[in-house]
Amino acid sequence: ATASDTSYSSGVLSASLNIPANGCLYCGSATNVGASYTWTNSTERYDVLDPFVTEGGTVFSAASSTGLTIETPRTITATIASSSTPVGSLVLMSWG
């Protein structure tokens, strides 16, 4: 299953997807400003600033979880900490 969100609102990107038995969940996000992320319902793995992508830098962040039980649907939220209004995207995938 896959899900995505590209409509940014108040620093929060969110999407939902179904998790199969003993499932794996992988999440990725990017934003156009140097910022950090807080993830809900998945474990953050990293925030990486690439200062060469655009002026001010682009932040890539990822989260994942494994060994999950069936959940229909599971909502994942990536909250971007920034004083400006960034443009962001979120993508999720799961399988079992």
C-alpha positions as a printed NumPy array, in Angstrom:
array([[ 0.   ,  0.   ,  0.   ],
       [ 1.133,  3.552, -0.623],
       [-0.125,  6.963,  0.424],
       [ 1.087, 10.521, -0.037],
       [ 0.368, 14.128,  0.933],
       [ 1.591, 17.236, -0.857],
       [-0.906, 19.765,  0.527],
       [ 0.883, 21.588,  3.295],
       [-1.084, 23.054,  6.185],
       [ 0.295, 24.62 ,  9.368],
       [ 3.55 , 22.668,  9.277],
       [ 1.833, 19.277,  9.21 ],
       [ 1.856, 16.604,  6.499],
       [-0.379, 13.599,  7.102],
       [-1.519, 10.462,  5.274],
       [-3.088,  7.115,  6.188],
       [-2.593,  3.58 ,  4.939],
       [-3.408,  0.013,  5.916],
       [-0.801, -2.081,  7.719],
       [-0.808, -5.866,  7.146],
       [-0.005, -8.453,  9.846],
       [ 3.681, -8.348, 10.828],
       [ 3.908, -5.322,  8.536],
       [ 6.675, -2.893,  7.705],
       [ 6.131,  0.844,  7.309],
       [ 8.516,  3.243,  5.555],
       [ 8.   ,  7.008,  5.419],
       [ 9.856,  9.82 ,  3.672],
       [ 9.437, 13.56 ,  3.52 ],
       [11.181, 16.628,  2.123],
       [10.757, 20.348,  2.636],
       [12.302, 23.413,  1.044],
       [13.554, 25.069,  4.238],
       [16.129, 24.085,  6.83 ],
       [13.954, 22.554,  9.524],
       [13.59 , 19.481, 11.684],
       [10.749, 16.96 , 11.751],
       [ 8.689, 15.273, 14.441],
       [ 7.016, 12.021, 13.403],
       [ 3.828, 10.5  , 14.857],
       [ 3.061,  6.747, 14.617],
       [ 6.459,  5.835, 13.161],
       [10.04 ,  6.029, 14.474],
       [12.171,  8.855, 13.063],
       [15.43 ,  7.647, 11.535],
       [17.038, 10.884, 10.353],
       [16.768, 14.543,  9.31 ],
       [19.368, 15.547,  6.718],
       [20.007, 19.076,  5.458],
       [21.267, 19.347,  1.874],
       [22.424, 22.987,  1.533],
       [23.128, 22.612, -2.19 ],
       [19.621, 21.706, -3.379],
       [18.026, 25.166, -3.028],
       [18.843, 28.45 , -1.381],
       [18.437, 27.874,  2.334],
       [18.7  , 24.116,  1.93 ],
       [16.312, 21.226,  1.66 ],
       [15.636, 18.851,  4.533],
       [14.98 , 15.167,  3.905],
       [13.56 , 13.077,  6.742],
       [12.648,  9.419,  7.113],
       [10.847,  7.208,  9.601],
       [10.095,  3.503,  9.737],
       [ 8.554,  0.772, 11.874],
       [ 8.611, -3.022, 11.567],
       [ 6.82 , -5.984, 13.13 ],
       [ 3.502, -4.118, 13.197],
       [ 0.066, -5.617, 13.81 ],
       [-2.851, -5.181, 11.422],
       [-4.111, -1.612, 11.485],
       [-6.729, -0.124,  9.154],
       [-5.856,  2.639,  8.633],
       [-2.738,  3.909, 10.398],
       [-2.277,  7.691, 10.197],
       [ 1.285,  9.004,  9.972],
       [ 2.038, 12.654, 10.653],
       [ 5.235, 14.541,  9.874],
       [ 5.351, 17.919, 11.62 ],
       [ 7.888, 20.369, 10.213],
       [ 9.436, 22.799, 12.704],
       [ 9.991, 26.044, 10.81 ],
       [ 9.353, 29.743, 11.351],
       [ 8.529, 30.204,  7.656],
       [ 5.9  , 28.494,  5.519],
       [ 7.691, 25.652,  3.751],
       [ 6.533, 23.523,  0.858],
       [ 6.677, 19.846,  1.703],
       [ 5.744, 16.353,  0.627],
       [ 5.173, 13.043,  2.403],
       [ 5.153,  9.501,  1.053],
       [ 4.327,  6.261,  2.908],
       [ 4.53 ,  2.584,  1.99 ],
       [ 3.756, -0.624,  3.832],
       [ 3.904, -4.342,  3.209],
       [ 3.856, -7.546,  5.16 ]])
